[in-house]
Amino acid sequence: MDEELRSLTERLRRESGGTADFERLAATDDAEVLAGVLTAPAQPLWARELAAFRLGSAGDRRAFETLVLLLNHRDPPRCASAAHALARLGDPRTARAAAALATNELRVAYALHPVRLLVDLRAPEAVPALITTLRRRLRPHDPYRRVALACVEGLGALADTRARPVLTEALAHPPLAEAAVHALARIPRQR
């Protein structure tokens, strides 16, 4: 069992109260049973999350919609587990969905995991989305410094020359300056 699945299972076991339903769902290897949880009415959130995570980690695209909803959840552990499964899912819609979530100003408080997922995916949508999100975070007194820092670090990891202007702007923001210096150092100089 990988570390992410173990952590998720422990968290959801506590959330579910360790019921027999939980134990059955955690133990099954039947993808049809897991997929049924995603479409059945009145399923608890812990059951949908467990089923979606396991299906997504196995590359079963039936988990996509549920995982995207969880990626934008108010509970950071749910976002983290959804991002982990989406990175393994291999669905071509993932990058576009993550970019939409990362750039949605109405949900910026929950953009940290979509930003990190975009970096992991290294998809064409990643750099434009991170630039847009970071540029919005460079306003005075912006409360989402963790999102801004994730964008700076992600743009450094992606090392795309298009990020140079916004990273240069980030140098003027003390909480981001050191990370921006490191990110800029990773971007090749234009000749």
N, CA and C atoms as an extended XYZ file, in Angstrom:
573
Properties=species:S:1:pos:R:3:atomname:S:1:resname:S:1:resid:I:1 pbc="F F F"
N         0.860       -1.178        0.000 N   MET     1
C         0.000        0.000        0.000 CA  MET     1
C         0.904        1.237        0.000 C   MET     1
N         0.684        2.143       -0.952 N   ASP     2
C         1.515        3.342       -0.982 CA  ASP     2
C         1.124        4.286        0.152 C   ASP     2
N         2.022        5.215        0.455 N   GLU     3
C         1.856        6.110        1.609 CA  GLU     3
C         0.585        6.954        1.490 C   GLU     3
N         0.301        7.448        0.304 N   GLU     4
C        -0.890        8.294        0.121 CA  GLU     4
C        -2.170        7.498        0.388 C   GLU     4
N        -2.245        6.269       -0.101 N   LEU     5
C        -3.421        5.429        0.147 CA  LEU     5
C        -3.532        5.075        1.623 C   LEU     5
N        -2.418        4.785        2.259 N   ARG     6
C        -2.441        4.462        3.684 CA  ARG     6
C        -2.958        5.647        4.500 C   ARG     6
N        -2.458        6.818        4.220 N   SER     7
C        -2.882        8.031        4.928 CA  SER     7
C        -4.370        8.306        4.703 C   SER     7
N        -4.796        8.197        3.448 N   LEU     8
C        -6.206        8.402        3.112 CA  LEU     8
C        -7.082        7.385        3.840 C   LEU     8
N        -6.676        6.134        3.834 N   THR     9
C        -7.468        5.077        4.471 CA  THR     9
C        -7.599        5.330        5.967 C   THR     9
N        -6.511        5.715        6.613 N   GLU    10
C        -6.578        6.012        8.057 CA  GLU    10
C        -7.516        7.189        8.337 C   GLU    10
N        -7.392        8.252        7.540 N   ARG    11
C        -8.248        9.433        7.744 CA  ARG    11
C        -9.713        9.088        7.534 C   ARG    11
N       -10.006        8.350        6.471 N   LEU    12
C       -11.408        8.022        6.184 CA  LEU    12
C       -11.956        6.959        7.127 C   LEU    12
N       -11.117        6.094        7.650 N   ARG    13
C       -11.563        5.127        8.660 CA  ARG    13
C       -12.061        5.890        9.895 C   ARG    13
N       -11.305        6.906       10.313 N   ARG    14
C       -11.736        7.733       11.465 CA  ARG    14
C       -13.027        8.472       11.128 C   ARG    14
N       -13.079        9.060        9.935 N   GLU    15
C       -14.255        9.835        9.531 CA  GLU    15
C       -15.509        8.962        9.466 C   GLU    15
N       -15.360        7.738        9.008 N   SER    16
C       -16.511        6.838        8.853 CA  SER    16
C       -16.893        6.150       10.153 C   SER    16
N       -16.016        6.239       11.141 N   GLY    17
C       -16.261        5.516       12.393 CA  GLY    17
C       -15.851        4.056       12.292 C   GLY    17
N       -15.093        3.709       11.247 N   GLY    18
C       -14.633        2.337       11.085 CA  GLY    18
C       -15.751        1.332       10.878 C   GLY    18
N       -16.786        1.747       10.183 N   THR    19
C       -17.947        0.880        9.962 CA  THR    19
C       -17.613       -0.303        9.077 C   THR    19
N       -18.493       -1.279        9.094 N   ALA    20
C       -18.331       -2.448        8.219 CA  ALA    20
C       -18.382       -2.022        6.755 C   ALA    20
N       -19.212       -1.025        6.421 N   ASP    21
C       -19.269       -0.519        5.044 CA  ASP    21
C       -17.912        0.024        4.613 C   ASP    21
N       -17.278        0.750        5.518 N   PHE    22
C       -15.955        1.276        5.202 CA  PHE    22
C       -14.974        0.135        4.949 C   PHE    22
N       -14.934       -0.823        5.839 N   GLU    23
C       -13.979       -1.936        5.720 CA  GLU    23
C       -14.191       -2.712        4.414 C   GLU    23
N       -15.472       -2.915        4.027 N   ARG    24
C       -15.756       -3.606        2.762 CA  ARG    24
C       -15.242       -2.790        1.570 C   ARG    24
N       -15.502       -1.497        1.603 N   LEU    25
C       -15.084       -0.634        0.496 CA  LEU    25
C       -13.551       -0.531        0.425 C   LEU    25
N       -12.915       -0.467        1.565 N   ALA    26
C       -11.453       -0.378        1.596 CA  ALA    26
C       -10.799       -1.672        1.116 C   ALA    26
N       -11.461       -2.790        1.310 N   ALA    27
C       -10.878       -4.096        0.981 CA  ALA    27
C       -11.172       -4.559       -0.451 C   ALA    27
N       -12.225       -4.029       -1.064 N   THR    28
C       -12.617       -4.557       -2.372 CA  THR    28
C       -11.618       -4.193       -3.469 C   THR    28
N       -11.471       -5.121       -4.392 N   ASP    29
C       -10.685       -4.861       -5.601 CA  ASP    29
C       -11.586       -4.778       -6.828 C   ASP    29
N       -12.887       -4.769       -6.597 N   ASP    30
C       -13.868       -4.759       -7.681 CA  ASP    30
C       -14.135       -3.321       -8.131 C   ASP    30
N       -13.637       -2.980       -9.322 N   ALA    31
C       -13.805       -1.622       -9.848 CA  ALA    31
C       -15.277       -1.271      -10.038 C   ALA    31
N       -16.118       -2.249      -10.335 N   GLU    32
C       -17.547       -1.969      -10.529 CA  GLU    32
C       -18.200       -1.563       -9.209 C   GLU    32
N       -17.789       -2.181       -8.124 N   VAL    33
C       -18.306       -1.807       -6.799 CA  VAL    33
C       -17.880       -0.377       -6.478 C   VAL    33
N       -16.614       -0.070       -6.723 N   LEU    34
C       -16.109        1.284       -6.453 CA  LEU    34
C       -16.835        2.313       -7.325 C   LEU    34
N       -17.005        2.015       -8.605 N   ALA    35
C       -17.695        2.946       -9.507 CA  ALA    35
C       -19.151        3.124       -9.101 C   ALA    35
N       -19.775        2.069       -8.594 N   GLY    36
C       -21.159        2.166       -8.140 CA  GLY    36
C       -21.332        3.160       -7.004 C   GLY    36
N       -20.328        3.272       -6.150 N   VAL    37
C       -20.378        4.239       -5.035 CA  VAL    37
C       -20.438        5.662       -5.564 C   VAL    37
N       -19.800        5.903       -6.697 N   LEU    38
C       -19.762        7.263       -7.257 CA  LEU    38
C       -21.097        7.702       -7.836 C   LEU    38
N       -21.944        6.743       -8.204 N   THR    39
C       -23.215        7.111       -8.837 CA  THR    39
C       -24.430        6.811       -7.964 C   THR    39
N       -24.237        6.042       -6.913 N   ALA    40
C       -25.369        5.689       -6.043 CA  ALA    40
C       -25.789        6.901       -5.214 C   ALA    40
N       -27.091        7.060       -4.993 N   PRO    41
C       -27.556        8.190       -4.175 CA  PRO    41
C       -27.213        7.984       -2.700 C   PRO    41
N       -27.127        9.084       -1.988 N   ALA    42
C       -26.992        9.116       -0.525 CA  ALA    42
C       -25.730        8.441       -0.004 C   ALA    42
N       -24.663        8.441       -0.798 N   GLN    43
C       -23.394        7.901       -0.319 CA  GLN    43
C       -22.674        8.959        0.511 C   GLN    43
N       -22.075        8.579        1.621 N   PRO    44
C       -21.326        9.569        2.408 CA  PRO    44
C       -20.087       10.039        1.650 C   PRO    44
N       -19.632       11.225        1.983 N   LEU    45
C       -18.489       11.803        1.298 CA  LEU    45
C       -17.249       10.914        1.439 C   LEU    45
N       -17.042       10.319        2.611 N   TRP    46
C       -15.862        9.468        2.792 CA  TRP    46
C       -15.876        8.296        1.804 C   TRP    46
N       -17.067        7.752        1.527 N   ALA    47
C       -17.179        6.612        0.610 CA  ALA    47
C       -16.863        7.048       -0.821 C   ALA    47
N       -17.393        8.194       -1.217 N   ARG    48
C       -17.118        8.699       -2.573 CA  ARG    48
C       -15.628        9.015       -2.738 C   ARG    48
N       -15.041        9.612       -1.708 N   GLU    49
C       -13.623        9.942       -1.799 CA  GLU    49
C       -12.764        8.679       -1.911 C   GLU    49
N       -13.041        7.693       -1.085 N   LEU    50
C       -12.265        6.451       -1.123 CA  LEU    50
C       -12.404        5.760       -2.481 C   LEU    50
N       -13.627        5.665       -2.971 N   ALA    51
C       -13.857        5.015       -4.262 CA  ALA    51
C       -13.168        5.783       -5.393 C   ALA    51
N       -13.311        7.104       -5.402 N   ALA    52
C       -12.705        7.910       -6.465 CA  ALA    52
C       -11.183        7.826       -6.417 C   ALA    52
N       -10.623        7.881       -5.232 N   PHE    53
C        -9.170        7.797       -5.101 CA  PHE    53
C        -8.649        6.468       -5.642 C   PHE    53
N        -9.285        5.394       -5.231 N   ARG    54
C        -8.817        4.070       -5.661 CA  ARG    54
C        -8.989        3.877       -7.166 C   ARG    54
N       -10.120        4.320       -7.711 N   LEU    55
C       -10.324        4.210       -9.160 CA  LEU    55
C        -9.340        5.097       -9.922 C   LEU    55
N        -9.209        6.338       -9.475 N   GLY    56
C        -8.304        7.262      -10.152 CA  GLY    56
C        -6.872        6.787      -10.124 C   GLY    56
N        -6.432        6.280       -8.984 N   SER    57
C        -5.064        5.768       -8.872 CA  SER    57
C        -4.831        4.577       -9.789 C   SER    57
N        -5.893        3.859      -10.101 N   ALA    58
C        -5.802        2.708      -11.005 CA  ALA    58
C        -5.991        3.090      -12.472 C   ALA    58
N        -6.213        4.388      -12.736 N   GLY    59
C        -6.367        4.839      -14.117 CA  GLY    59
C        -7.778        4.703      -14.667 C   GLY    59
N        -8.767        4.521      -13.804 N   ASP    60
C       -10.164        4.369      -14.235 CA  ASP    60
C       -10.797        5.760      -14.323 C   ASP    60
N       -11.094        6.185      -15.541 N   ARG    61
C       -11.578        7.555      -15.778 CA  ARG    61
C       -12.974        7.829      -15.232 C   ARG    61
N       -13.669        6.832      -14.764 N   ARG    62
C       -14.974        7.091      -14.143 CA  ARG    62
C       -14.825        7.924      -12.883 C   ARG    62
N       -13.633        8.020      -12.344 N   ALA    63
C       -13.398        8.790      -11.124 CA  ALA    63
C       -13.174       10.275      -11.393 C   ALA    63
N       -13.016       10.666      -12.644 N   PHE    64
C       -12.595       12.028      -12.972 CA  PHE    64
C       -13.458       13.108      -12.323 C   PHE    64
N       -14.762       13.085      -12.552 N   GLU    65
C       -15.626       14.162      -12.065 CA  GLU    65
C       -15.576       14.287      -10.547 C   GLU    65
N       -15.634       13.161       -9.856 N   THR    66
C       -15.593       13.193       -8.393 CA  THR    66
C       -14.255       13.734       -7.911 C   THR    66
N       -13.170       13.324       -8.537 N   LEU    67
C       -11.849       13.803       -8.128 CA  LEU    67
C       -11.702       15.308       -8.355 C   LEU    67
N       -12.249       15.824       -9.452 N   VAL    68
C       -12.171       17.270       -9.699 CA  VAL    68
C       -12.970       18.026       -8.641 C   VAL    68
N       -14.131       17.516       -8.280 N   LEU    69
C       -14.898       18.163       -7.206 CA  LEU    69
C       -14.109       18.153       -5.893 C   LEU    69
N       -13.460       17.048       -5.596 N   LEU    70
C       -12.672       16.952       -4.362 CA  LEU    70
C       -11.421       17.824       -4.418 C   LEU    70
N       -10.870       18.038       -5.598 N   LEU    71
C        -9.698       18.899       -5.757 CA  LEU    71
C       -10.012       20.333       -5.342 C   LEU    71
N       -11.258       20.710       -5.409 N   ASN    72
C       -11.701       22.068       -5.093 CA  ASN    72
C       -12.477       22.108       -3.765 C   ASN    72
N       -12.257       21.132       -2.913 N   HIS    73
C       -12.972       21.038       -1.640 CA  HIS    73
C       -12.336       21.967       -0.604 C   HIS    73
N       -13.094       22.356        0.394 N   ARG    74
C       -12.580       23.247        1.431 CA  ARG    74
C       -11.639       22.547        2.408 C   ARG    74
N       -11.612       21.216        2.393 N   ASP    75
C       -10.795       20.431        3.305 CA  ASP    75
C        -9.473       20.061        2.613 C   ASP    75
N        -8.333       20.645        3.027 N   PRO    76
C        -7.063       20.398        2.342 CA  PRO    76
C        -6.673       18.922        2.182 C   PRO    76
N        -6.910       18.048        3.157 N   PRO    77
C        -6.549       16.644        2.907 CA  PRO    77
C        -7.338       16.020        1.753 C   PRO    77
N        -8.590       16.413        1.572 N   ARG    78
C        -9.363       15.903        0.435 CA  ARG    78
C        -8.760       16.406       -0.877 C   ARG    78
N        -8.376       17.687       -0.897 N   CYS    79
C        -7.750       18.260       -2.098 CA  CYS    79
C        -6.455       17.526       -2.425 C   CYS    79
N        -5.661       17.266       -1.406 N   ALA    80
C        -4.373       16.600       -1.621 CA  ALA    80
C        -4.559       15.183       -2.165 C   ALA    80
N        -5.500       14.451       -1.609 N   SER    81
C        -5.704       13.079       -2.097 CA  SER    81
C        -6.266       13.092       -3.514 C   SER    81
N        -7.148       14.040       -3.818 N   ALA    82
C        -7.682       14.140       -5.181 CA  ALA    82
C        -6.574       14.483       -6.171 C   ALA    82
N        -5.686       15.409       -5.798 N   ALA    83
C        -4.581       15.783       -6.684 CA  ALA    83
C        -3.677       14.574       -6.937 C   ALA    83
N        -3.422       13.816       -5.900 N   HIS    84
C        -2.581       12.623       -6.032 CA  HIS    84
C        -3.201       11.641       -7.037 C   HIS    84
N        -4.486       11.373       -6.881 N   ALA    85
C        -5.160       10.425       -7.783 CA  ALA    85
C        -5.268       10.980       -9.205 C   ALA    85
N        -5.570       12.275       -9.328 N   LEU    86
C        -5.676       12.878      -10.664 CA  LEU    86
C        -4.340       12.830      -11.402 C   LEU    86
N        -3.241       12.988      -10.684 N   ALA    87
C        -1.924       12.932      -11.325 CA  ALA    87
C        -1.654       11.547      -11.911 C   ALA    87
N        -2.273       10.521      -11.341 N   ARG    88
C        -2.071        9.152      -11.813 CA  ARG    88
C        -3.152        8.685      -12.791 C   ARG    88
N        -4.237        9.414      -12.839 N   LEU    89
C        -5.381        9.001      -13.640 CA  LEU    89
C        -5.075        8.927      -15.129 C   LEU    89
N        -4.327        9.908      -15.643 N   GLY    90
C        -4.010        9.902      -17.067 CA  GLY    90
C        -5.157       10.380      -17.945 C   GLY    90
N        -6.067       11.162      -17.384 N   ASP    91
C        -7.187       11.684      -18.164 CA  ASP    91
C        -6.767       12.999      -18.809 C   ASP    91
N        -6.950       13.151      -20.121 N   PRO    92
C        -6.523       14.375      -20.790 CA  PRO    92
C        -7.275       15.628      -20.337 C   PRO    92
N        -8.386       15.482      -19.653 N   ARG    93
C        -9.145       16.635      -19.173 CA  ARG    93
C        -8.573       17.219      -17.883 C   ARG    93
N        -7.676       16.509      -17.245 N   THR    94
C        -7.199       16.897      -15.922 CA  THR    94
C        -6.524       18.257      -15.911 C   THR    94
N        -5.612       18.506      -16.820 N   ALA    95
C        -4.879       19.775      -16.821 CA  ALA    95
C        -5.817       20.955      -17.036 C   ALA    95
N        -6.757       20.811      -17.948 N   ARG    96
C        -7.710       21.902      -18.208 CA  ARG    96
C        -8.557       22.182      -16.968 C   ARG    96
N        -8.992       21.134      -16.282 N   ALA    97
C        -9.787       21.304      -15.059 CA  ALA    97
C        -8.953       21.945      -13.957 C   ALA    97
N        -7.721       21.493      -13.791 N   ALA    98
C        -6.854       22.064      -12.757 CA  ALA    98
C        -6.556       23.535      -13.050 C   ALA    98
N        -6.347       23.871      -14.318 N   ALA    99
C        -6.094       25.267      -14.690 CA  ALA    99
C        -7.315       26.131      -14.396 C   ALA    99
N        -8.495       25.622      -14.684 N   ALA   100
C        -9.725       26.379      -14.395 CA  ALA   100
C        -9.880       26.614      -12.897 C   ALA   100
N        -9.564       25.614      -12.092 N   LEU   101
C        -9.669       25.770      -10.637 CA  LEU   101
C        -8.594       26.711      -10.098 C   LEU   101
N        -7.390       26.618      -10.624 N   ALA   102
C        -6.287       27.459      -10.150 CA  ALA   102
C        -6.523       28.932      -10.453 C   ALA   102
N        -7.197       29.224      -11.542 N   THR   103
C        -7.393       30.616      -11.965 CA  THR   103
C        -8.750       31.188      -11.566 C   THR   103
N        -9.568       30.431      -10.882 N   ASN   104
C       -10.890       30.895      -10.470 CA  ASN   104
C       -10.753       31.778       -9.232 C   ASN   104
N       -10.900       33.074       -9.413 N   GLU   105
C       -10.742       34.019       -8.300 CA  GLU   105
C       -11.766       33.808       -7.187 C   GLU   105
N       -12.915       33.267       -7.518 N   LEU   106
C       -13.921       33.028       -6.488 CA  LEU   106
C       -13.538       31.866       -5.573 C   LEU   106
N       -12.623       31.027       -6.016 N   ARG   107
C       -12.213       29.850       -5.246 CA  ARG   107
C       -10.711       29.849       -4.960 C   ARG   107
N       -10.079       31.022       -5.007 N   VAL   108
C        -8.631       31.097       -4.850 CA  VAL   108
C        -8.161       30.529       -3.513 C   VAL   108
N        -8.980       30.547       -2.509 N   ALA   109
C        -8.589       29.985       -1.208 CA  ALA   109
C        -8.295       28.494       -1.319 C   ALA   109
N        -8.810       27.853       -2.347 N   TYR   110
C        -8.638       26.412       -2.535 CA  TYR   110
C        -7.752       26.086       -3.747 C   TYR   110
N        -6.970       27.050       -4.198 N   ALA   111
C        -6.185       26.886       -5.425 CA  ALA   111
C        -4.828       26.220       -5.215 C   ALA   111
N        -4.403       26.026       -3.990 N   LEU   112
C        -3.068       25.487       -3.735 CA  LEU   112
C        -2.846       24.125       -4.401 C   LEU   112
N        -3.758       23.201       -4.204 N   HIS   113
C        -3.578       21.864       -4.774 CA  HIS   113
C        -3.746       21.830       -6.297 C   HIS   113
N        -4.678       22.584       -6.874 N   PRO   114
C        -4.692       22.652       -8.344 CA  PRO   114
C        -3.390       23.206       -8.930 C   PRO   114
N        -2.804       24.211       -8.265 N   VAL   115
C        -1.534       24.772       -8.736 CA  VAL   115
C        -0.456       23.690       -8.696 C   VAL   115
N        -0.361       22.987       -7.588 N   ARG   116
C         0.661       21.940       -7.465 CA  ARG   116
C         0.429       20.808       -8.467 C   ARG   116
N        -0.829       20.483       -8.704 N   LEU   117
C        -1.140       19.444       -9.683 CA  LEU   117
C        -0.697       19.863      -11.081 C   LEU   117
N        -0.928       21.112      -11.440 N   LEU   118
C        -0.496       21.602      -12.753 CA  LEU   118
C         1.012       21.443      -12.928 C   LEU   118
N         1.758       21.729      -11.882 N   VAL   119
C         3.210       21.580      -11.958 CA  VAL   119
C         3.570       20.110      -12.146 C   VAL   119
N         2.917       19.235      -11.397 N   ASP   120
C         3.178       17.795      -11.532 CA  ASP   120
C         2.874       17.302      -12.944 C   ASP   120
N         1.797       17.799      -13.525 N   LEU   121
C         1.379       17.338      -14.853 CA  LEU   121
C         2.283       17.865      -15.969 C   LEU   121
N         2.860       19.044      -15.753 N   ARG   122
C         3.713       19.681      -16.762 CA  ARG   122
C         2.981       19.806      -18.104 C   ARG   122
N         1.701       20.072      -18.038 N   ALA   123
C         0.862       20.185      -19.230 CA  ALA   123
C         0.997       21.584      -19.844 C   ALA   123
N         0.607       21.741      -21.110 N   PRO   124
C         0.674       23.059      -21.747 CA  PRO   124
C        -0.108       24.143      -20.993 C   PRO   124
N        -1.148       23.758      -20.279 N   GLU   125
C        -1.967       24.721      -19.542 CA  GLU   125
C        -1.276       25.251      -18.288 C   GLU   125
N        -0.238       24.574      -17.828 N   ALA   126
C         0.362       24.886      -16.527 CA  ALA   126
C         0.949       26.289      -16.456 C   ALA   126
N         1.860       26.628      -17.337 N   VAL   127
C         2.549       27.916      -17.241 CA  VAL   127
C         1.579       29.090      -17.367 C   VAL   127
N         0.692       29.136      -18.375 N   PRO   128
C        -0.248       30.265      -18.433 CA  PRO   128
C        -1.131       30.377      -17.186 C   PRO   128
N        -1.588       29.257      -16.663 N   ALA   129
C        -2.445       29.299      -15.468 CA  ALA   129
C        -1.669       29.801      -14.259 C   ALA   129
N        -0.448       29.328      -14.073 N   LEU   130
C         0.351       29.768      -12.928 CA  LEU   130
C         0.726       31.243      -13.041 C   LEU   130
N         1.025       31.703      -14.244 N   ILE   131
C         1.324       33.124      -14.441 CA  ILE   131
C         0.102       33.963      -14.079 C   ILE   131
N        -1.063       33.579      -14.571 N   THR   132
C        -2.300       34.319      -14.277 CA  THR   132
C        -2.571       34.351      -12.778 C   THR   132
N        -2.464       33.202      -12.137 N   THR   133
C        -2.750       33.113      -10.702 CA  THR   133
C        -1.749       33.937       -9.900 C   THR   133
N        -0.475       33.832      -10.231 N   LEU   134
C         0.544       34.596       -9.506 CA  LEU   134
C         0.357       36.092       -9.711 C   LEU   134
N         0.113       36.508      -10.927 N   ARG   135
C        -0.055       37.943      -11.188 CA  ARG   135
C        -1.171       38.522      -10.306 C   ARG   135
N        -2.247       37.793      -10.123 N   ARG   136
C        -3.354       38.248       -9.265 CA  ARG   136
C        -2.958       38.290       -7.793 C   ARG   136
N        -2.008       37.459       -7.404 N   ARG   137
C        -1.590       37.400       -6.004 CA  ARG   137
C        -0.589       38.496       -5.651 C   ARG   137
N        -0.113       39.225       -6.646 N   LEU   138
C         0.891       40.258       -6.403 CA  LEU   138
C         0.283       41.599       -6.018 C   LEU   138
N        -0.990       41.615       -5.749 N   ARG   139
C        -1.638       42.845       -5.276 CA  ARG   139
C        -1.267       43.077       -3.808 C   ARG   139
N        -1.259       44.336       -3.378 N   PRO   140
C        -0.944       44.614       -1.969 CA  PRO   140
C        -1.946       43.918       -1.031 C   PRO   140
N        -1.423       43.375        0.036 N   HIS   141
C        -2.223       42.750        1.106 CA  HIS   141
C        -3.035       41.543        0.644 C   HIS   141
N        -2.592       40.877       -0.379 N   ASP   142
C        -3.283       39.665       -0.823 CA  ASP   142
C        -3.111       38.587        0.252 C   ASP   142
N        -4.207       37.959        0.698 N   PRO   143
C        -4.106       36.986        1.797 CA  PRO   143
C        -3.691       35.576        1.373 C   PRO   143
N        -3.470       35.345        0.107 N   TYR   144
C        -3.215       33.983       -0.378 CA  TYR   144
C        -1.746       33.778       -0.722 C   TYR   144
N        -0.866       34.045        0.222 N   ARG   145
C         0.570       33.938        0.004 CA  ARG   145
C         1.011       32.501       -0.274 C   ARG   145
N         0.354       31.515        0.326 N   ARG   146
C         0.735       30.116        0.068 CA  ARG   146
C         0.484       29.753       -1.395 C   ARG   146
N        -0.610       30.273       -1.945 N   VAL   147
C        -0.905       30.033       -3.365 CA  VAL   147
C         0.148       30.742       -4.223 C   VAL   147
N         0.473       31.983       -3.873 N   ALA   148
C         1.485       32.728       -4.623 CA  ALA   148
C         2.829       32.011       -4.573 C   ALA   148
N         3.212       31.539       -3.397 N   LEU   149
C         4.488       30.843       -3.255 CA  LEU   149
C         4.502       29.550       -4.073 C   LEU   149
N         3.401       28.829       -4.085 N   ALA   150
C         3.309       27.607       -4.900 CA  ALA   150
C         3.458       27.934       -6.384 C   ALA   150
N         2.890       29.061       -6.809 N   CYS   151
C         3.040       29.485       -8.212 CA  CYS   151
C         4.494       29.815       -8.530 C   CYS   151
N         5.144       30.562       -7.652 N   VAL   152
C         6.548       30.925       -7.872 CA  VAL   152
C         7.403       29.670       -7.964 C   VAL   152
N         7.246       28.785       -6.999 N   GLU   153
C         8.039       27.554       -6.993 CA  GLU   153
C         7.719       26.693       -8.219 C   GLU   153
N         6.447       26.625       -8.565 N   GLY   154
C         6.042       25.834       -9.729 CA  GLY   154
C         6.599       26.395      -11.026 C   GLY   154
N         6.565       27.700      -11.166 N   LEU   155
C         7.111       28.309      -12.384 CA  LEU   155
C         8.615       28.073      -12.469 C   LEU   155
N         9.280       28.067      -11.332 N   GLY   156
C        10.700       27.731      -11.330 CA  GLY   156
C        10.933       26.293      -11.767 C   GLY   156
N        10.115       25.391      -11.254 N   ALA   157
C        10.250       23.977      -11.614 CA  ALA   157
C         9.977       23.756      -13.101 C   ALA   157
N         9.038       24.510      -13.656 N   LEU   158
C         8.698       24.361      -15.073 CA  LEU   158
C         9.716       25.048      -15.976 C   LEU   158
N        10.444       26.028      -15.434 N   ALA   159
C        11.559       26.691      -16.124 CA  ALA   159
C        11.198       27.195      -17.523 C   ALA   159
N        10.056       27.828      -17.639 N   ASP   160
C         9.593       28.355      -18.921 CA  ASP   160
C         9.903       29.853      -18.975 C   ASP   160
N        10.481       30.298      -20.071 N   THR   161
C        10.881       31.706      -20.190 CA  THR   161
C         9.697       32.670      -20.109 C   THR   161
N         8.489       32.204      -20.413 N   ARG   162
C         7.318       33.086      -20.318 CA  ARG   162
C         7.068       33.556      -18.890 C   ARG   162
N         7.621       32.855      -17.912 N   ALA   163
C         7.395       33.203      -16.508 CA  ALA   163
C         8.332       34.296      -16.009 C   ALA   163
N         9.370       34.608      -16.752 N   ARG   164
C        10.369       35.578      -16.282 CA  ARG   164
C         9.752       36.917      -15.854 C   ARG   164
N         8.863       37.549      -16.631 N   PRO   165
C         8.322       38.853      -16.201 CA  PRO   165
C         7.558       38.805      -14.870 C   PRO   165
N         6.695       37.824      -14.680 N   VAL   166
C         5.920       37.784      -13.441 CA  VAL   166
C         6.802       37.402      -12.253 C   VAL   166
N         7.794       36.564      -12.486 N   LEU   167
C         8.726       36.238      -11.399 CA  LEU   167
C         9.576       37.448      -11.028 C   LEU   167
N         9.921       38.255      -12.011 N   THR   168
C        10.654       39.494      -11.730 CA  THR   168
C         9.794       40.430      -10.885 C   THR   168
N         8.495       40.500      -11.191 N   GLU   169
C         7.572       41.301      -10.373 CA  GLU   169
C         7.506       40.759       -8.943 C   GLU   169
N         7.548       39.453       -8.799 N   ALA   170
C         7.453       38.825       -7.471 CA  ALA   170
C         8.639       39.169       -6.587 C   ALA   170
N         9.763       39.560       -7.178 N   LEU   171
C        10.935       39.950       -6.388 CA  LEU   171
C        10.635       41.116       -5.448 C   LEU   171
N         9.677       41.952       -5.808 N   ALA   172
C         9.332       43.122       -5.002 CA  ALA   172
C         8.444       42.781       -3.803 C   ALA   172
N         8.087       41.527       -3.638 N   HIS   173
C         7.214       41.085       -2.548 CA  HIS   173
C         8.037       40.246       -1.582 C   HIS   173
N         8.383       40.792       -0.415 N   PRO   174
C         9.290       40.104        0.509 CA  PRO   174
C         8.954       38.633        0.804 C   PRO   174
N         7.684       38.257        0.980 N   PRO   175
C         7.439       36.834        1.254 CA  PRO   175
C         7.743       35.910        0.064 C   PRO   175
N         7.866       36.492       -1.127 N   LEU   176
C         8.086       35.697       -2.335 CA  LEU   176
C         9.479       35.873       -2.923 C   LEU   176
N        10.202       36.878       -2.446 N   ALA   177
C        11.447       37.284       -3.096 CA  ALA   177
C        12.478       36.155       -3.182 C   ALA   177
N        12.733       35.467       -2.086 N   GLU   178
C        13.759       34.421       -2.107 CA  GLU   178
C        13.380       33.300       -3.074 C   GLU   178
N        12.124       32.881       -3.032 N   ALA   179
C        11.673       31.828       -3.949 CA  ALA   179
C        11.739       32.310       -5.395 C   ALA   179
N        11.437       33.586       -5.626 N   ALA   180
C        11.493       34.136       -6.982 CA  ALA   180
C        12.923       34.157       -7.505 C   ALA   180
N        13.887       34.474       -6.648 N   VAL   181
C        15.296       34.449       -7.057 CA  VAL   181
C        15.678       33.041       -7.512 C   VAL   181
N        15.296       32.040       -6.709 N   HIS   182
C        15.610       30.649       -7.064 CA  HIS   182
C        14.886       30.219       -8.348 C   HIS   182
N        13.638       30.647       -8.493 N   ALA   183
C        12.875       30.290       -9.694 CA  ALA   183
C        13.499       30.915      -10.937 C   ALA   183
N        13.857       32.184      -10.843 N   LEU   184
C        14.478       32.861      -11.983 CA  LEU   184
C        15.807       32.212      -12.362 C   LEU   184
N        16.533       31.722      -11.385 N   ALA   185
C        17.815       31.075      -11.659 CA  ALA   185
C        17.643       29.782      -12.453 C   ALA   185
N        16.487       29.179      -12.383 N   ARG   186
C        16.233       27.918      -13.095 CA  ARG   186
C        15.779       28.136      -14.540 C   ARG   186
N        15.383       29.367      -14.860 N   ILE   187
C        14.871       29.667      -16.200 CA  ILE   187
C        16.032       30.043      -17.115 C   ILE   187
N        16.137       29.395      -18.246 N   PRO   188
C        17.240       29.711      -19.169 CA  PRO   188
C        17.168       31.167      -19.638 C   PRO   188
N        18.340       31.765      -19.749 N   ARG   189
C        18.430       33.147      -20.265 CA  ARG   189
C        18.132       33.166      -21.751 C   ARG   189
N        17.382       34.185      -22.162 N   GLN   190
C        17.126       34.347      -23.598 CA  GLN   190
C        18.332       35.031      -24.220 C   GLN   190
N        18.643       34.661      -25.443 N   ARG   191
C        19.813       35.249      -26.102 CA  ARG   191
C        19.394       36.263      -27.119 C   ARG   191
